[in-house]
């Protein structure tokens, strides 16, 4: 694979992480102090804590995606290292999805108090997005494992 395409993807991985990092740093100080409705603080704080905890698996997954792209650069795409990176990305996506499932009851409470049912849909987006990533990583992991097995069988024959 050409280095330019993986370089583009590496830049994309970095650009995906930058707004999350910026929001995490600046939002940590600004958001808890400037709640729209302070009466909802007992509901908003668990949501904020869940969101901040979910940043950890998010950045771990980005790190492993970056490592996977480095393996592709080094022509090690069909190796056990790539399979392990995909497995860790899958695990991080499932963890993120699980954390947002835990947050959902608080989102339901906010939606009920504000009489805003659209908040529930917005709260469910991270759950489904991370599940899609987990399924995609699982499919890639399985395909890559099968390709490695076929390659090793062909190496034994030759």
N, C-alpha and C positions, 0 to 999 in steps of 0.2 A: 504494500500500500504506500502511496506517496506520502511523504512527510508533511506536505502542505495540508492535506485533509485532516490528519491527526493534530496538527498544530491548530487548525481552526477549531476542532473539537475541544482541545485543551483550553483554548481561549474562552470558548463557550462555557466550559465547566467553571472557570474562574469567574466569568461574568455572571453566572447563575448564583455563585456563592457570595458575591460582593453585596448585593442588596439585602440579602438575609443577614449578613454580618453587620451591615450598617444599621438596619432596623433593630437588630439585637442590641447593639451598643447604644444607639441614641434612644430607641424606644424604651429601653430598660429604665432610663431616668425620666423621660418625658411622660410616657403613657400612664403609669400608676399615679402620677401627681395631677394629671389633667383628665380625669374621667368625665365623660359627658354627664352622667347621672351618678353622683356618689352613693345613692341608695342601692345601686347594683354592685357595690364593691365586693361584697361577699360572694358574688357570682363571677365577676370579672377576674378577680385574682386567681382562682383555680384555672381559668382559661389561659391567663397569661403564663402561669407556671407551667402548664402543659405545653404551651407553645415554645417556651424557652427550653424545656427538657427535650422537645422534639428536634431542636436544632443540633443536638449532639449526634444522633444517628444520621441526620441530613448531611452534616459535614464529613462524617466517616464514610458515607456512601460516595460523596464527591471525591474524597481522597482515593478511594478504591477505583472509581471511574478514571481518575487521572492516572493511577498506576496501570490500569488496563490499557489505556491509550499508550503508555510508555512501553508496555509489553508488545503492543502492535508495532510500535516504532522499531523495536529491537528484533523483529521477526520471531517473536515468541508468542504469537497469538494463539497457536495451537499447542498450549502447554497446560500443565496442571495449575500453574500460577494464575492463568486467566480464568480457569474454572473456579479457583478459590476466590478470586476477586469478584466474580459474578455471584458466587454464593454469599459473600459478605454484603454485596449490594442488595441482594434479595432479602437477607435478614434485616438490614437497616430499613428497607422499605416496609417490611412487615411490622417492625417495631414502631416506625413512624405512624403507620396506619392504626396500630393498636393504641398508641397514645392519643390520637385524635378520636378514636372511639370512646376512650375514657372521658374526653373533654365534652363529647356530644350532649350528655344530660344537662350540663351547665349552659350549653348553647340553647337547648330547648327551653330552659328556664328564662333566659334572656329574651328569646323569641316570644314566650308567653307573656312576660311582663311588658314588653314593648309592643305587643300585638303586631309582630313583624314576622310572618311565616317564612319570608325569603331568607332570613338569617339561618334557618335550619338547613336550607339548600347550600348556602355558602359554607356552613360548618361541615357539610358532608363532602365537599369538593376535595379537601386534602386526604380524606379516607380513601376515596375512589381513585384519586390520582396516584397515591402511593401503592395502592393495590395493583393498579395497571403496571406500574414500574416493577413491582415484585413478580408479577406473572411474566412480564417480558424478560426479566433477568432469569427467571426459572427456565423459560423456554430456550433462551440463549445458552444457559448453562447445560441443559440437556443435549442440545444440538452440538455444542462444542465438545462435550464429553464423548458423544457418539463419533464425532469426527476424529478425535484423538484415538479412540479405540480402533477405528478403521485404519487410521494411519499406522498405528503400532502393528496391526495384523499384516498390513502390506509390507512393512519393514521386515517382519519375520519371514515373509515369503521370499523376498528378494535377497 
